[in-house]
Amino acid sequence: MVTISIIVPCFNQAKFLDETLQSVLEQTYSDWECIIVNDGSPDNTEEIAQKWLAKDSRFKYVKKENGGLSSARNYGINIAIGKFILPLDADDRIGSEYLEKSIAVFKKESWTKLVYCKAEKFGAESAVWNLPEFSLDSLGYFNMIFCSALYRKSEWEKVGGYDVNMIYGLEDWEFWIAILKNGGGVKQLDYIGFYYRIKNNSMIRELKA
């Protein structure tokens, strides 16, 4: 099996972290590591993380000074041992078969650079997230791929990681464009495997859908 590294940056999201990590633990694909990156969070992120490290050795924990989402992702990916990367925000969830179904695409289609799935919103709003169909031309105008898509770590290395100057959700968009601009396939699974939390009291970093 091929190792997948799941990167979970956490800043002031400790109250949601258990739910997120439980969705990782329930994966049908077993060859994964999950790196929880405490991005200088003032809450009890470390306490929650340590509980999961005791529960399963595939969970790992690192702490850094606050530098923002892109910085935290890059920090985790840099130490990841997996050939493949799946970013996962600390308040979202993934379906139990997401890793298994995604890695199967890469095994069949070597030219594929990015695999994602269908999605639902939950929390303050519950609904199917109707994402526009992917095309490279359309990606130049709006982002239809959420942050939790699977890709090779080598692609992250080639483009120099996530741009730490990009904020408000644009770091994902810029990153997808960077890794796809020279070609490569994108596959959306016919499977609801990503759950995006909607919160009433936070700035919604949604895609332009």
Backbone as a ProteinNet text record, in pm:
[ID]
protein_1_A
[PRIMARY]
MVTISIIVPCFNQAKFLDETLQSVLEQTYSDWECIIVNDGSPDNTEEIAQKWLAKDSRFKYVKKENGGLSSARNYGINIAIGKFILPLDADDRIGSEYLEKSIAVFKKESWTKLVYCKAEKFGAESAVWNLPEFSLDSLGYFNMIFCSALYRKSEWEKVGGYDVNMIYGLEDWEFWIAILKNGGGVKQLDYIGFYYRIKNNSMIRELKA
[TERTIARY]
83.9	0	87.3	28.1	97	49.9	143.4	106.9	48.5	-61.8	-124.5	-105.5	-54.6	-37.6	-152	-228.4	-339.5	-289.6	-301.5	-247.1	-361.9	-363.6	-473.5	-420.4	-418.6	-380	-489.8	-451.2	-551.7	-519.2	-612.2	-602.1	-741.5	-759.9	-889.1	-1002.1	-971	-1072.4	-1076.6	-1022.2	-1011.4	-1146.9	-1251	-1382.6	-1438.9	-1383.9	-1427.7	-1330	-1212.6	-1103.6	-1135	-1202.3	-1238	-1317.4	-1414	-1500.8	-1422	-1333.1	-1249.3	-1158.9	-1091.3	-997.3	-1069.3	-1190.1	-1268.4	-1296.8	-1322.7	-1347.3	-1222.9	-1105.9	-980.2	-963.5	-988.6	-973.4	-1064	-1177.9	-1275.9	-1247.7	-1134.2	-1103.5	-1088.5	-1142.6	-1128.4	-988.7	-919.6	-780.5	-691.6	-606.1	-536.1	-396.3	-335.2	-197	-195.1	-218.5	-216.7	-144.2	-100.6	-57.7	-136.1	-162.8	-237.1	-154.8	-109.1	-25.1	-109.5	-128.4	-202.3	-102.5	-125.2	-32.9	-97.8	-49.3	-96.3	-29.8	-108.3	-53.9	-58.3	10.1	12.6	-124	-207.9	-345.5	-351	-430	-437.7	-534.5	-607.5	-704.1	-638.3	-716.7	-662.9	-638.5	-592.5	-560	-462.5	-358.7	-257.3	-316.1	-401	-464.6	-547.6	-625.2	-707.3	-618.8	-516.1	-426.9	-358.1	-311.7	-239.7	-328.9	-455	-550.5	-555.3	-549	-553.7	-422.2	-311.5	-181.4	-177.4	-240.8	-245.7	-338.1	-434.5	-534.2	-481.6	-401.4	-353	-219.5	-118.6	16.6	27.7	-73.7	-70.3	-96.4	-147.7	-164.1	-32.5	3.3	124.6	89.5	172.7	142.7	267.7	253.3	360.9	301.7	385.8	341.6	437.3	383.7	464.4	406.4	483.2	430.4	323.7	227.2	118.6	171.6	131.8	175.9	68.2	-50.6	-159.4	-173.7	-284.7	-320.9	-218.3	-174	-76.6	53.6	98.6	220.9	207.4	93.6	71	65.1	-1.6	-6.2	134.4	207	343.1	430	415.1	493	465.3	338.7	302.6	345.5	325	361	511.9	586.6	732.9	785.5	720.3	766.1	687.7	592	508.7	590.7	560.7	630	552.7	429	344.3	382	357.4	374.7	260	145.8	27.7	-13.1	-75.2	-115	-265.3	-329.6	-468.7	-479	-494.6	-518.2	-659.9	-675	-807.1	-814.3	-905.2	-919.3	-977.6	-943.7	-972.9	-1118.9	-1205.2	-1348.2	-1431.9	-1366.9	-1437.9	-1426.5	-1490.7	-1485.5	-1470	-1419.1	-1414.6	-1491.1	-1547.8	-1619.6	-1524	-1572.8	-1487	-1415.1	-1467.3	-1405.7	-1329.4	-1315.3	-1254.3	-1111.6	-1028.5	-890.2	-884.2	-960.4	-958	-999.5	-1107.3	-1156.6	-1061.8	-1001	-911.8	-781.9	-721	-592.9	-611.2	-729.8	-758.3	-750.4	-788.8	-781.6	-636.7	-551	-409.7	-344.1	-386.4	-329.2	-368.4	-485.9	-535.8	-492.1	-480.9	-456.3	-334.2	-219.2	-94.5	-83.6	-159	-151.7	-234.9	-315.4	-399.5	-314	-344	-271.4	-354.1	-485.5	-572.5	-702.7	-739.6	-866.1	-945.7	-1071.1	-1160.4	-1295	-1397.8	-1523.8	-1641.3	-1759.3	-1876.6	-1880.4	-1956.6	-1949.5	-2085.8	-2090.8	-2209.2	-2167.4	-2257.5	-2238.7	-2308.3	-2253.9	-2319	-2291.7	-2358.1	-2343.5	-2459.1	-2430.7	-2534.9	-2623.9	-2574.2	-2650.5	-2624.2	-2729.2	-2715.2	-2770.8	-2684.1	-2726.8	-2616.6	-2656.5	-2557	-2483.9	-2352.5	-2273.8	-2261.8	-2336.7	-2339.4	-2219.5	-2114.2	-1992.2	-2000.9	-1959.7	-1957.3	-1864.2	-1894.3	-1809	-1671.5	-1568.9	-1432.6	-1399.1	-1331.1	-1258.8	-1141.8	-1032.6	-913.6	-940	-1017.7	-1050.9	-1131.5	-1229	-1312.8	-1233.6	-1133.1	-1052.5	-980.5	-958	-894.5	-984.6	-1117	-1213.2	-1270.8	-1285.5	-1336.2	-1290.5	-1287.4	-1239.3	-1356	-1355.7	-1461.7	-1410.1	-1286.9	-1227	-1198.3	-1258.4	-1233.9	-1092.5	-1051.3	-911.2	-872.6	-968	-936.5	-941.4	-846.8	-829	-695.7	-686.7	-564.7	-470.1	-341.5	-239.9	-105.8	-13	120.9	202.4	280.1	367.9	467.4	506.1	601.9	546.2	414	354.4	367.2	348.7	366.4	510.6	605.8	747.2	779.8	723.4	753.4	712.4	599.6	549	588.2	662.9	708.8	605.7	506.2	406.3	297.6	219.6	113.8	175.5	121.3	170.7	124.5	218.3	183.1	126.5	134.4	77.7	-68.7	-118.5	-256.8	-344.9	-456.6	-545.9	-691.4	-782.2	-926.4	-969.4	-902.1	-943.5	-874.9	-808.1	-747	-622.3	-566.3	-444.6	-471	-590	-624	-632.8	-703.4	-722.4	-587.9	-502.3	-370.8	-288.9	-300.2	-223.6	-270.5	-401.8	-452.2	-405.9	-414.5	-369.6	-221.2	-142.3	2.4	37.7	-28.8	9.2	-52.5	-156	-224.8	-188.1	-115.5	-93	-12.2	65.3	143.4	83.1	-44.9	-112.8	-136.6	-206.7	-239.9	-389.9	-437.2	-579.8	-636	-765.4	-840.3	-961.8	-986.3	-1097.5	-1185.2	-1314.8	-1409.4	-1483.2	-1471.1	-1538.2	-1689.2	-1763.4	-1908.8	-1943	-1904	-1912.5	-1907.5	-1999.8	-1997.3	-1900.2	-1783.4	-1678.1	-1616	-1673.6	-1622.1	-1738.5	-1721.7	-1826.5	-1770.2	-1826.5	-1775.8	-1862.2	-1800.2	-1875.6	-1906.2	-2034.4	-2078.8	-2102.6	-2041.9	-2055.8	-2118.9	-2206.7	-2274.7	-2181.9	-2085.9	-2006.2	-1866.1	-1849.9	-1716.1	-1723.8	-1614	-1603.6	-1604.3	-1700.9	-1711.5	-1613.6	-1523.3	-1420.7	-1465.8	-1578.7	-1636.7	-1580.9	-1594	-1557	-1657.1	-1614.2	-1706.3	-1785.2	-1892.2	-1971.7	-2109.4
-120.4	0	125.3	233.5	362.2	450.4	512.4	595.7	729.4	766.9	897.1	978.1	1099.1	1187.9	1289.1	1286.5	1379.3	1492.5	1615.7	1731.1	1813.2	1827	1895.4	2017.3	2135.8	2257	2292	2342.5	2376.4	2507.9	2602.3	2729.2	2765.1	2760.6	2790.2	2701	2575.5	2481.7	2356.4	2362.9	2243.8	2178.3	2258.4	2202.1	2114.3	2128.6	2046.6	1933.1	1936.3	1848.8	1700.7	1665.1	1524.6	1467.7	1543.7	1498	1479.5	1571.8	1564	1441.2	1421.2	1309.2	1174.7	1172.4	1048.4	1006	1103	1070.8	1014.3	1054.5	998.3	854.6	835.2	702.3	598.6	640.6	549.1	513.6	557.7	529.3	379.1	334.4	193.9	166.8	269.7	258.8	281	186.3	188.4	249.5	264.3	313	465.4	526.8	672.8	718.4	842.6	914.1	1043.3	1092.2	1217.3	1311.7	1421.3	1517.9	1638.2	1652.7	1765.5	1878.7	1991.2	2104.3	2214.2	2231.8	2338.4	2467.9	2555	2679.2	2790.6	2765.9	2864.4	2890.7	2789	2807.3	2829.9	2928.4	2958.4	2868.4	2782.1	2695.3	2563.5	2459.8	2332.5	2231.2	2280.6	2192.8	2083.5	2119.6	2021.1	1910.5	1945.7	1846.3	1746.7	1798.8	1711.5	1623.4	1682.2	1606.9	1492.6	1518.2	1415.6	1295.2	1318.3	1209.4	1116.5	1176	1095.8	1024.6	1086.6	1019.9	893.9	899.8	782.9	675	717.1	623.9	545.2	610.5	545.1	608.4	526	575.8	642.3	630.2	695.6	845.7	889.4	1032.8	1091.2	1207.4	1276.9	1422.2	1485.3	1621.6	1708.6	1827.2	1926.3	2062	2148.3	2282	2385.2	2494.8	2601.5	2736.9	2841.5	2976.5	3003	3084.3	3113.8	3179	3120.9	3173.9	3170.6	3124.3	3117.4	2979.1	2959.1	2828.1	2770.9	2850.6	2801.7	2760.1	2841.9	2812	2681.1	2661.1	2539.3	2415.7	2427.1	2314.1	2280.4	2382	2358.5	2291.8	2334.1	2279.1	2129.9	2093.5	1953.6	1869.2	1922.6	1848.4	1826.7	1924.4	1914.2	1794.4	1759.1	1645.4	1517.6	1525.4	1408.6	1298.3	1173.5	1060.8	1004.3	1046.1	990.4	1037.2	951.7	988.3	1078.4	1063.4	1143	1227.5	1343.1	1439.7	1465.2	1471.6	1516.1	1623	1750.3	1853.5	1836	1861.5	1852.3	1957.6	2052.3	2155	2094.6	2153.5	2094.3	2100.7	2157	2159.6	2085.5	2022.3	1947.7	1797	1717.9	1572.5	1511.3	1387.8	1311.7	1181	1130.8	1004.3	887.5	776.7	663.3	599.2	614.3	552.3	650.6	772.9	876.3	841.5	800.5	766.9	646.5	544.9	423	449.4	524.1	552.6	645.6	739.8	836.1	770.7	692	630.2	529.6	469.8	375.3	443.6	570.9	645.3	663.5	700	719.4	589	477.9	348.8	311.6	355.3	323.9	426.8	553.3	662.6	743.2	706	767	915.8	959.4	1099.3	1191.3	1133	1212.6	1287.6	1414.1	1495.3	1527.3	1518.3	1566.9	1487	1438.3	1366.5	1429.3	1460.6	1509.2	1439.7	1485.5	1411.7	1508.8	1455.7	1539.3	1575.1	1677.5	1730	1771.3	1779.2	1829.4	1932.3	2025.7	2120.8	2065.7	2097.5	2057.7	2163.3	2150	2249.3	2346.5	2474.5	2576.3	2563.1	2494.7	2470	2327.1	2256.8	2119.6	2111.2	2080.4	2074.3	2012.4	1958.9	1915.3	2039.1	2031	2142.4	2123.8	2202.8	2188.9	2259.6	2183.1	2237.6	2235.4	2341.4	2341.5	2232.5	2182.5	2080.4	2137.4	2056.7	2104	2115.6	2222.4	2234.6	2328	2306.4	2388.5	2534.1	2557.3	2695	2763.7	2691.2	2749.6	2777.9	2693.6	2711.6	2846	2901	3031.7	3145.5	3117.5	3221.3	3201.5	3076.6	3050.7	2912.6	2894.4	2768.4	2676.1	2557.8	2461.1	2338.1	2345.8	2233.2	2277.6	2211	2243.9	2200.9	2237.4	2218.5	2071.8	1985.7	1845.7	1755.2	1776.9	1691.3	1619.2	1499.7	1418.4	1448	1463.5	1487.4	1432.4	1419.7	1369.6	1477.8	1436.2	1530.9	1592.1	1517.6	1568.8	1691	1697.9	1815.1	1938	1917.9	2026.3	2076.2	1984.4	2021.6	2100.9	2060	2126	2272.9	2304.6	2442.3	2524.1	2463.2	2536	2549	2461	2458.8	2563.3	2579	2679.8	2817.6	2916.8	3054.1	3113.3	3143.6	3194.1	3335.7	3400.7	3534.6	3532.5	3414.2	3400.9	3370.5	3444.8	3426.5	3422.9	3401.7	3401.7	3294.5	3180.7	3070.2	3066.8	3174.6	3182	3095.2	3050.9	2969.3	2836.1	2780.1	2654.9	2675.8	2777.9	2809.8	2829.8	2911.2	2937.2	2809.1	2722	2597.7	2502.7	2489.5	2400.5	2448.8	2578	2632.7	2605.1	2621.8	2602.4	2459.6	2360.5	2222.3	2171.3	2241	2193.1	2270.8	2379	2466.3	2399.9	2297.7	2227.4	2093.3	2076.4	1953.1	1858.8	1749.8	1652.1	1644.3	1527.6	1505.8	1538.3	1568.7	1593.1	1501.8	1434.5	1340.8	1375.5	1392	1406.3	1274.4	1215.1	1089.4	1109.9	1010.9	1013.4	957.5	1032.2	985.4	1107.1	1116.1	1224.7	1185.6	1246.2	1208.4	1324.9	1444.3	1561.8	1637.7	1676.2	1744.9	1876.1	1985.2	2119.8	2187.2	2221.7	2280	2427.4	2460.8	2599.7	2649.4	2762.9	2819.5	2958.2	2988	3118.2	3232.2	3203.1	3310.8	3320.9	3279	3287.7	3335.9	3386.3	3426.3	3300.7	3286.2	3166.9	3176.8	3080.1	3078.7	2983.3	3017.1	2925.6	2946.9	2842.9	2853.4	2941.6	2997.1	3075.3	2978.6	2925.9	2824.1	2878.1
0	0	0	-45.7	-53.8	61	131.8	245.9	201.1	263.4	243.8	371.5	358	472.7	475.3	581.8	601.3	690.1	640.9	711.4	769.1	902.5	970.9	1047.2	985.1	1056.9	1157.1	1272.4	1372.7	1441.1	1430.4	1502.1	1552.1	1683.7	1746	1695.1	1666	1620	1707.2	1827	1911.8	1938.8	1948	1980	1867.8	1747.2	1634.5	1602.7	1663.7	1622.2	1642	1750.8	1773.3	1656.3	1611.3	1502.8	1373.3	1347	1227.4	1231.1	1343.6	1355.4	1360.7	1412.5	1410.5	1267.2	1179.6	1039.2	972.3	1019.3	969.1	1018.3	1146.7	1206.4	1140.6	1088.8	1030.1	884.3	830.2	690.1	663.3	551.5	510.4	456.4	415	369.3	491.3	521.2	650.5	648.8	530.6	524.9	519.2	634	641.2	767.5	763.1	883.2	885.6	1003.8	1016.8	1103	1042.1	1111.9	1154	1284	1339.9	1362.4	1298.3	1308.2	1391.1	1511.9	1599.1	1554.6	1492.2	1436.8	1541.2	1654.4	1761.4	1820.8	1828.1	1874.6	2025.4	2070.6	2213.7	2291.1	2221.8	2289	2331	2356.2	2405	2293.3	2179.2	2066	2107.5	2181.8	2219.2	2306.2	2398.5	2485.7	2404.5	2311.4	2226	2139.6	2079.7	1991	2064.2	2184.3	2260.5	2288.9	2306.8	2328.1	2206.2	2088.6	1966	1939.1	1977.3	1964.9	2050.5	2166.7	2254.9	2200.1	2120.6	2067.6	1948	1863.3	1741.2	1700.9	1679.4	1649.8	1513.9	1431.7	1300.8	1312.3	1425.6	1450.5	1501.7	1449.4	1489	1520.2	1599.4	1643.3	1639.8	1582.4	1583.4	1618	1672.8	1711.9	1654.4	1607.2	1549.8	1588.2	1563.9	1582.3	1477.6	1514	1421.1	1293	1181.1	1052.4	946.6	984.5	887.9	826.8	757.1	705.1	607	512.4	414.2	481.4	575.4	648.8	726.3	790.7	868.7	779	666.8	572.7	523.9	482.7	433.4	539.6	663.2	773.2	788.7	785.6	798.8	680.1	560.6	439.4	432	476.1	471	548.8	659.8	740.4	712.1	620.9	589.8	521.5	554.5	492	373.6	357	251.9	113	16.3	-124.4	-169.3	-101.9	-134.5	-15	-45.8	55.3	46.2	162.4	170.1	278.5	241.2	342.2	398.2	528	590.7	700.5	686.2	788.8	916.1	1028.4	1159.5	1200.4	1116.7	1148.3	1043.8	947.6	843.7	866.9	781.3	793	654.5	650.5	526.6	544.2	434.6	435.4	450.6	501.9	537.7	419.5	299	181.5	94.4	142.3	58.5	17.7	112.2	78	-16.5	14.2	-66.7	-210.6	-227.8	-363	-438.6	-366.8	-432	-478.8	-392.9	-429	-541.7	-551.9	-660	-796	-801.4	-927.6	-969.8	-877.2	-909.1	-955.9	-900.9	-940.4	-1083.1	-1126	-1260.2	-1363.8	-1322.2	-1415.9	-1369.8	-1418.4	-1371.7	-1406.8	-1506.8	-1549.9	-1460.4	-1373.1	-1283.7	-1181.6	-1161	-1062.8	-939	-952.4	-845.8	-843.4	-725.1	-710	-596.6	-623.8	-519.2	-534.7	-466.8	-465.9	-461.9	-442.5	-418.3	-269.9	-236.5	-100.1	-47	84.7	154.1	257.8	285.6	394.3	518.7	635.1	760	865.1	978.6	1084	1081.2	1064.5	1061.2	937.8	838.2	715	670.6	631.8	582.3	441.5	347	206.7	122.9	8.6	-88.6	-138.8	-150.6	-201.3	-353.1	-426.7	-572.1	-635	-657.1	-715	-867.2	-933.9	-1080.8	-1133.6	-1251.4	-1311.6	-1342	-1318.2	-1340.5	-1488.5	-1522.3	-1648.6	-1621.8	-1691.6	-1668.1	-1703.6	-1809.6	-1848.1	-1738.2	-1684.2	-1579.3	-1452.6	-1423.9	-1303.7	-1304	-1422.1	-1431.5	-1386	-1376.2	-1339.2	-1199.3	-1157.5	-1023.1	-978.1	-847.9	-790.4	-759.2	-817.2	-791	-715.2	-665.6	-593	-449	-352.4	-211.8	-172.5	-51.7	-12.2	3.2	36.9	69.8	-52.9	-142.5	-259.2	-245.5	-302.1	-290.9	-406	-374.1	-476.7	-429.4	-521.2	-486.8	-415.8	-318.5	-250.4	-348.7	-449.1	-548.5	-622.1	-638.7	-704.6	-614.2	-485.1	-388.2	-391.3	-400.8	-404.6	-530.7	-642.8	-770.4	-771.8	-707.7	-713.3	-590	-498.8	-381.4	-271.1	-271.4	-165.5	-181.4	-75.7	-74.4	-52.6	-120.4	-109.9	23.4	112	244.9	240.2	126	112.2	69.6	35.6	-7.6	112.3	125.5	239.7	191.7	285.9	259.7	160	161.9	76	-58.6	-96.5	-228.7	-240.6	-127.4	-133.5	-203.1	-184.9	-253.1	-403.1	-441.5	-583	-652.8	-591.7	-650.3	-662.3	-560.8	-559.7	-669.2	-686.7	-793.2	-931.1	-952.3	-1080.9	-1102.4	-997.1	-1008	-1048.7	-989.3	-1019.3	-1149.5	-1199.4	-1319.3	-1446.3	-1432.5	-1547.7	-1659.4	-1623.5	-1726	-1764.7	-1735	-1774.4	-1658	-1686.8	-1584.6	-1563.4	-1524.5	-1512.3	-1374.8	-1374.4	-1251.3	-1252.4	-1140.9	-1131.9	-1012.9	-1038.3	-928.5	-911.3	-793.7	-764.8	-757	-802	-788.2	-650.3	-549.6	-411.5	-320.1	-226.2	-128.4	-18.5	-20.3	72.6	146.9	129	199.6	261.1	387.5	461.9	515.3	465	491.7	597.6	708.3	819.5	795	810.7	803.6	946.4	979	1112.5	1104.7	1198.6	1199.2	1237.4	1324.1	1384.1	1326.1	1202.1	1143.1	1000	952.3	813.1	726.3	638.8	555.7	439.3	436.7	332.6	222.4	157.7	62.5	-77.6	-158.9	-298.7	-371.9	-481.4	-564.5	-651.2	-596.4	-665.5	-697.7
[MASK]
+++++++++++++++++++++++++++++++++++++++++++++++++++++++++++++++++++++++++++++++++++++++++++++++++++++++++++++++++++++++++++++++++++++++++++++++++++++++++++++++++++++++++++++++++++++++++++++++++++++++++++++++++

